[in-house]
Each structure stands twice: as structure tokens, then as C-alpha cells.
Amino acid sequence: MGSPVRSLNTQLVCAFTAIVAASPIARAQTSRAPTVIESATPQWTAASAWKVDPKPILTLGDADPVFSSIASAHRYADGRIVVADEKAKELLLFDATDAFLRKIARPGSGPGEFQALGQMFSAGGDSIAVWDRRTRRLTYFGDRGQFLRSNAAATGTPVAGGRMTVFPSPLGRFADGSLLAEQNRGTKRAETSKMIVDSTTYVLMGAATNKSIGDFFARETWDFWHTNGDVSFGDSPFARVGAVVVGPQSFFVSNGAQYEVTEYDKAGVPLRVMRIRRNLTLVTSAQLAQYKRDFHETSKEHDADVVKWITIPKTLPTFNQLVRDTDGRIWARNYNVNPSFTRYDVFATTGRWLGSIGFPNNSTLLEAGKDWVLLRVFSADGEPLVELHRLIRPQ
């Protein structure tokens, strides 16, 4: 639960602070209030609620080749699955029976090769696009895993008086081919109650130009200056994290503060708020004690200083991941302090809350279809795996 923190030389920290000068989070400007769709109860009943079959249809990564890490995965229409291994900088293609076919991408700087494999998302039809964070190239692969093309490097934006340039990183693709991207997180900050609220700028990337469409919440962090001049920093206790997912004509955002997801159009104008009428979960004394036990820094003295100073929120965050399934529903992952269980709330395309679906063993939803889900799980030895499960939808 505690996040790693580091100690830095004072001069380096001062330089960093000068670059990320404090700035409040701005919201996309609009004269129209969004439609609020609030649900007090789920539409699913006990008899109609969807469930995930606990027994996987297939498992990838439990035999050669194994994964170093799993960033994302995509299931093609014919049942083949491509897995993005971020650490290995590879895209691995499997057939519908879990047999390994080939690597369709590998480390390197040539066509279809990656130096820092990043976001993978749908590029229309059954093709995918994969971002290289280092070369700032977006590479497209076709419905058979074949290399199609790579675009030019993204244009950067000078900030902090020209001392630093930030580059947009694509998050998803709209139906017209334009991309929703974000500038580097942490370039705008606002301090509140000892905590630092980082924001990120969303950018609409077109064929010729990039257009900023507003600043949105990114995450909660903290900085602590020790008496010897060192500084520690890390994610805030039970920190909120911004989540976003892109659809054909709009994108969906959660800031983790309420059980709600806001839909925006491509210009950053809020269209509707999909909300669940649910009380926030209080941080328990047991969770607080566990956080303090798990907190680790470079010395016991630093640990004691930070734990004594740091502010613990009274409530837990709400959502920390959004997934849009192939039919347009939004799956919102609930913040989880229990590693043995994960819950997703599902919103219909109408904005109504359908209900909740639970996954065992701290699973992460990678992709969802009409009657299946792709999950990232971990073996008993801690090895990352991809599992395909049947989605049971009673009539």
C-alpha cells in the first residue's frame, strides 16, 4: 500500500520545482451544464446480473513464451489475442486456442520495433495502434498482426520559459482518426493540505496540428523536506488517480472523488455525468495502521518524520480505471485495498448504472466483449498472465 519514495539532492529538487511551477487545475470551458444521470439502484437484478465464469477459457503466459510485464491486450474478431509486454518491448500474437504464433513487434528502432512500448488501443475495425514513448512514434498493425505504418514523431510544447518541452502521448483514437493525448503528468501542480494535486493537459492530436482542450485531474502526490535538506516524495496515502477512456466521438473521465464518470466531447465540453448514489468508503483504523507499517523510505528516521507529518484522507478513492467494452458500455474499477477481490461498476450506453461485477485475485480488466473478458492476473509465483473468461449474461 505504501508507495516508494526517494531522497534527492536539494539543488536537483529546486530545479525540478522551478520547472513544475504551481498552477490550479482548470476545467474545460462551456456554457452548457452537462446532463446528470444518477442511479440509486442497479438495473440488474439478482437473476439478471452478469457474472464472470471463474474458470478461464484459456491462459497465456503460463508456458513459453512467458511475459515480463503486461501493459495491455487485444482480442481479434477471430479469437486471436495480441499481448503487449511493456518491459520486453514486444507484441506477442497467440491463436484462439492459446498457441503462440509469433512476435509481431520487438525492441529496436526500425519499422514495427519499439524502444519504450507504451499505450496500445483500437485504431478502427480490427487494427491496433501502439505508442513508443521514446521515439514518439505511433505504429499501426492490421487485423492479422501485420505492420501497416508508423507516423512521425509528436510535436512538443515548450513550457517553463522554454527550459523544458513536453510531448503529448496518445490515449485513444476517435472515429475520425484524430487522437486524444495527454501532456506529461505533473507539469501543473496545486498544493492543498500538505498534498499536491497534479493535473494533465488533454490534447486533440490531428493530422497537422495539436489543440489543447483543457486541464484535468491526474493524481495526488506529496513532497516532504527533511532537516538535512533532502526531500522525499511519492503518491499520497490512498491516492486518487485520474482515469480516462476514449470512444468513437467522445471520451470519459473519472477523478476518483465520487462514484461518477463524466463524458466529454472532442472539444472538452462535458456532455453528461453518469453517477451512482453511493456513500464514500471511510478509511478504517486497520487500513491506516497497515499503511504506516508498509511505509518505507531510506531510513527509519525519514520514515518517522514523514508518517508523523503526512495527511491521511478520511475516505478512500472511488474509481481508478475505466474500460469501454466493444458495445460501448463503461466499466469503472473500484479502488481496492483487498488484493483478493476486484469490483467493476458497469454503466450502460444510456448512462444508467447496470450493476457490479467481481473478479478474483486482484484481476485487472484489459478488454471486454459481448460475452467475454480479458484479464491480467498473477500466478501463485507472482508471474503475470492473461486469462480469457466467459461473461455470463442471463436473459
N, C-alpha and C positions, 0 to 999 in steps of 0.2 A: 504493500500500500504506500509506503514511503517512496519518494522518487529520488534518484541520485542527485547530489548537489556537488559543487566544485568550489575550490578556492582559487582566486586569481590574483595576480599582481595588481596593485592599486592603479598603476598607470594604464594598464590594459582596460580595466573596468571604466576608468574615466573616459577613455577614447570610445568605448562602446556606448556609454551613456550619452555622449555628445552626438553620436550618430542617431540613436533612437530617442530623440527628444520627445518629451511628453506631449501627447495630443489626445483630446477626448474622442471617443468613438462617435462618428456621425452616422446618421441613418439616411437611406435613400429618400430623396425629397419627393413628396407627392401631395396633391391637394385632395386626393380621394382616400377616404378611410377604407381599409380592407374589410371584406365580409368576414364575420366571425362565425364559425361553425363549432358549436360547443356540444359535446356529448357527455351526458351524466352516466349513461349505462351503455354497455356494448350492444351492437346489433346481433352478434352471435348469441345463441342460447346454449345451454349445456349440451343439447342434442346436435346443434348445427355448428358448433365451434370447430375450427380447423385444428389439426394436430400434426405433428411430425412423427413419422414412424421411427422409433428409436433404433431400429436395425438398419444400418446403411445398405443401400443397393450396391455400392462399390466404394472402395477406399484407395486413395492414391498416396504414395509416399511410404507405404509400409514395406515395399520391396524396391530393388533398384529400378529406376533412379530414386534416391531419397532427396528431400528438399532441405536446403539450408535455412530458408525462411519462405513464407508465403505472403505475398503482398495482395494478390487478387487472383481470381479465376473466372473463366467464361465457358459456358456450355453451348456448343453449337447446336443448330437445329437437328442434326443427325445424331446427336448424343456424344460426339467427341468433346473433350474438355482440354482447354489450354490453361496452364498454371504459370503465373509469374513468380519466379523465385528472385526476390529482390537482392539478396546477398550474393547469389551466384551470377546475377545479371543474365538470367536465361528464361526463355519461354519454352515450356515443355508440353508437347502435344500427346494426348492419350486417346485411344479409341473408346467406343461406347461400352466395352467390356473391361476396361481399366488397363489394357495392354499398352505399353509405351510405344509410341510411333517414332518420334524424332524430336530434336530440338529445333525450333523454328527461329530462335534468336540466341545469341551467345555474347560474351564480352568482346569488346573491340570498338573500332571507330568506323567500320565500313557499313554498307547497306544492311539493315536488319540486325545491327550489332549495337550494344549498349555499354556505356561507361558507368552510368548510375541509373539503374532502372527505376522508374517512378510510377505514376498513375497509369492504370490501364482502364479503358472504358469503351463502350459501344461506339462505333463510327458509322452506324446506319446499316440496316439489313443484318447480315451475319458477319460483318467485318469488325475489327477492333483497332483502336489506336493506343499506342504506348509512348509515354513521355520519358525522355532522357534528361535528367536534372542537370547533368554536367555539360553535355553538348547543346542542351536546349533545343533538341530536335523532337518532332512528333512523327512517329513511324506508324504506317498503316499496314495491316495484314488482312488478307482476304478470307473468304469463307472456308478455304481449305488450309488455312495457316500460311499461305504463300505471301512473301513480301510484295507489297504494292508500291510504296513510295515513302520518302521522308521529306518533311517540309524544312524550310530554312529556320535558322535559329531565331528565337523570340527576341523582339526589340525590348531593351531595358529602359527604365525611367530613372534619371538622376535624382537623388534625394540628398538631404543634409548638406546643402550648399555645393553639391557636386562631388562630395567626398566618397559617395557610395552610389552604386547603381543596383536597383532591384529589378528582377526579371519576373514576368508572370509565369505561373505554372498551370497548365490546363487541368481542369477538374472534370469536365464533361463536354459533350457536343450537343448542340441544338440541331433540330431537323434541317435547318437551312445551311448547315456546315460551319457556322460560327461557333466559337468555343467560350465557355465560362472559365475564367482563370483567376488565380489569386496572386497578389504580390507577396513577397516574403513575409511570413508572420513576424510580429514583433517590431515592425517599423513604426508603429504608432502605439503609444502607451499612455495610460492614465492611472495614477495611483489613488487607491481608496482603501482606508482602514488597514494600512500596512501591506495590502496586496497590490499587485499590478495587473491591470486589465489590458491585455494585448488585443489589438484589432488587426484585421486584414482587409486589404482593398480588393474587391472583386472587379474584374476587368472583362469586358466583352472583346474577345480577340476576333477580328475579321481578317479578310484576305490581305488588306492593305494597311489598316490602322488598328490600334487598340484604344478602347474607350472605357474610362473608369465609370463604374455605375454605383459606387458607394462603399463605405467602410462598414464592416460587420464584425461582430464579436469573434475572437479567436480562442483565447484561453486565459486562465487565471494563473499568475506566477507570483514569485516573491523574491526580493533581494534583502540580504542582511549583511551589514558591515560589522566586522569584528574589531575589537580594540587594537589589534595589531595591524590594521589596515587591509586585511584580506576581506573578501566578500564571498558569501555563499548565496546560491540562488537555485531555484527549482520550481516545480509545479506546486501550486497551493494545496493545502490539505483538502482532500475530496474535491478536487478542482473541477469546475465546469470547463467543457471543451466544446467549441463550436462545431457543428456538423452540417454538411451540405450534400445534396444530390441533384443532378441535372436531369430534366425531362425534355421532351421534344420542343416545347415552346416556353418553358418556364423553369425555375429552379426552386428548391425547397431548403429551408434553413431552420435549425434549432440552436438556441444559445444555452440550453441546459438549465434554464432558470425556472421554467414552468413546463407542464406536460402539454406542450403545443409545438406545432410546426407551422411556419409561415411560408406561403408560396409567393414568389416574386416573378414579374415578367422580365424579359430580357433587358429592359432598361433599368431594372432595380426598383420598380414600383410594386409595393405589396398588394397582392390581389385578395388573398384570404388567409385567415388564421384557423387552423384545424386544432381544436383544443379538447382535452379530456378534463372534466371536472373531478380532480383528484388532489387530495392534500399532499403536500410535500412530506418526505420521509425525514424524521428527525435523526440526527447523529446520536447514537447511543453511547453511554459511558464505556461500554465494552469496545466499541469501534474506536473511540478516542484513545483508550489505553493501548489498543493494538497498534494504532498509528504511531504513537510515541515509542513503543517498543521496536517497531520496524524502522524508525528513522535512523539513518546512518549518514555521517559526514566524515571528515578526515580525522577527527579526534573526539574524544568524549567531552572535552571542554566545549568544542564547537557545537556538538550535539545539544548539550545542556543549554547553551546560550540561545540557540535557535528555537528549541522546543519551549523554552520559557517565554520567548518573545512572540512566537507566531500566533496568528489568529485562527481559531478553528471555527468553521461555519456551523450554524445551528442545524442546517438541513443538508441533505445530500443532493447532488445534481439530479436532473431528470434524464434526458436523452443525451447520448454521446456518439451515436452513429445513425445515419439514415441510408436506406436502400430503397430503390424504386424497382419493383418487380416488372416482369415482361408485360403485364396487363395494366400497369400504371398505378398500382397501389403503393403506398409509402409504409415501409417497415421502420420503426424507430426503436433502437436498442435502449433499454433502461440501464442507467448506471448501476453497476453491480459490485457489491463488496463481498459477495459469497461466490467463490470460484467454482462451486459445484453446480451452478444453475444460471442461465441467462434468459431474460424475457424480452420479447419484442412486442410492442403495440403496433397494430396494423390499421391504417386508415384507408378507407375506400376512395375511389376516384371522386366521389361526391364530397369528400372531406369528413364524412362521418367515421367515428371510431367503430371498427368491426369487433375488435377484441384483442386478446393477448395470446401469444404462442411461446411456449417454453422450450428451450434447448438444454440438454445436459452438458456437464463438463466444460463450462465456460466457453462454449462454442461461439464463433463469430460468423454471421451470415455474410457470404460473399456474393451470392446471386440467388434469385428466386424466380421460378417459372410457374406455369399454370398448376402443375401437380408435383413439383419437385423443388428442393432447395440444395444449394451447395454450401457446405460449412467448412470453416477452418477449425480443426480440433488439434489436440495434442495427445500423443500416446502416453502410456504409463511411464515411459522413459523421458518424456518431455520433447519428443520429436514431432515436428509439425506435419499434419496430414490434411488432405482434402477428402471430405466424405460427401457422397450424393445420397440424399434421403428422399423418400416418398412423402409428399404433402397430402395428408388425408383430409378431404373436403366432403363431409356428409351433405347429402342433398336434402 
